[in-house]
C-alpha cells in the first residue's frame, strides 16, 4: 500500500504568486540544519526508520495484559502526553463502543476540574482498571495532581496489586516521576530524551494507550516510516510537507493571521486538537505565528460558515479529507418522498460528504478565502501514521521559516511558574 497525497496546493493560488524558486534555498538550508542537529529534540525525524521491534513487543505485551485484566485504562497526562494518543484513538475506534480487540481508554490530568476527576472516579467503581501516567519530569501540575489522586485510589482499591496496575512513561534517567517509579517498582516505558512532548505520539507516550484501544500500532508506524522516507527529500518541488509549510508562510507574509484546519469526519476532532498544539506551541513565539483554529464540517458550516465566506479576511483554510471511511450508510428510497430527497436515494452519506467538501472548497475559494487541500486515500492506521509525520515535518519547517525554535515553549513554562508562585503565596497565607 502506498500513501497518496492528492493535493498539497492552494485552490486559488494565482493571486498569491508564491516565489517557489526563492524559497528553495531557504528550505534546503533549514532541511540540512534540522538533519544536523539530530539528537537535540529532533529524534522524531528518524525514529520511524529505526529498528524498534523490542519496544513494540514490550508495548504489545503490556497492552495485552491490560486488555485481559481491565475494562478501562486511565491515562494521566497533559499536552503532548495525551493529545496524540487521544487523537489516534478517536480517529480509529468506533463512535459508539470500543474496538473489537481493545478496551475503553479514558484521560485525566489535562485539566484542573475537580468535578471531572470526581465523576471519573465515580464511573470506575464497577470496573477493573489500569493507570498509565505519562510525564517527562513528573512536575507538571495537572498530571502530577491527578496521579496523586489515582495513586491513592489504586493503592486503596488494589493494595499490593496496584504496583502491577500502574504503568509509568517517563524520562530514562531523571525526574520526580522516574524516582517514584523506582521507589515503588512500577513498570515503566521511556520517553526518548531527544523527542519533545508534542512530537512524541509515535513513541511509547502514544503507542501504549493506542494499542490498548485496539489500534494496530505497527501499521501506524509503517505509515510514519513511509512518510519519513518520502519526505526526506530537500527539494521543495518533491517534498509535500515542505510545500505545505511554504504555502502557510507565504500566506502569513501576505497578512493572513489564522489557519483554519477543517475536517469532514467528526472522529477527527481530537486530531485537530493535536494539530493545534503542534503548530501553536511550535510557532507562537516572538510575537510571530499563525493562530491555529479548527472546524468540523458540515456541522460548523451552519455555525461560522457565514464568517468564513464573507467575514473579515484574516484566515485561510486547510481542508483535510479522507476518500475512504470504513463504515457508510445509504440514503434509503421512500415512496412517499415527502422530504423530496429521493434524488439522493442512490447515494451514500460518505459520497454526499465528499461532494460537500468539493462544494465548500469552491465556494470559499470563490469568496476570496485561500484554500489548501490535503486528501488521503483512506482513514486507517497506516495513512494516519503518514499524516502525523507529515504534519510534524511541515511544522518544523514552517516554524524555522519564521526563525523561531520549533521545539521549545517558553510561554508555557512562564504560566507554570506563575501558577506555582501564586499557589505558594496562598499556602503561606493559609498557614498563617
Secondary structure by P-SEA (a helix, b strand, c coil): ccccccccccccccccccccccaaaaaaaaaaaaaaacccccccccccccccaaaaaaaaaaaaaaaacccbbbbbbcccccaaaaaaaaaccccccccccccbbbbccccccaaaaaaaaaaaccccbbbbbbbccccccaaaaaaaaaaaaaaaaccccccccccccccccccaaaaaaaaaccbbbbccccccccccccccccaaaaaaaccaaaaaaaaaaaaaaaaccccccccaaaaaaaaaaaaaaacccbbbbbbccccaaaaaaaaaaaccccccccccccbbbbbcccccccccccccccccccbbbbbbbbccccccccccccccccccccccccccaaaaaaaaaaaaaaaaaaaccbbbbbbcccccaaaaaaaaaaaaaaaaaaaaaacccccccaaaaaaaaaaaaaaaaaaaaaac
